[in-house]
């Protein structure tokens, strides 16, 4: 079987407050809005935000439900089936997490060195969604 050419396009995240989430992702991760509209059939406002050629699709549903506590920590979240988190490469995870923490972002795990030698860490966005950062090996 031949390889099918695919590449990541976007990840969807449900949020509690669209303006606050757009502002958070802009301030801390450099995302900018490329589309923002309300979709009546879905009962949700949808915004696409991008950083380079990667996008996040933010959903604000009219009847939004917060994340359950077990979804807030990487080690307990993996018990629940489904998508877990988005991960971004960063050239200096330790420095980046230190900077984010100093600016009020909750660092959930790390930085720590994984068995393969890469440094990783997790943060929460302003909704409690887990975001991972990995520092690739040179």
ABEGO torsion letter per residue (X at the ends): XBBBBBBBABBBBBBABAAAAAAAAAAAAGBBBABBBBBAAAGBBBBBBBBEABBBBBBBBABBBBBBAAAABAAAAAABBEBABBBBBBABAAAAAAAAAAAGBBBABOBBBBAAGBBBBBBBBAAGBBBBBBBBBX
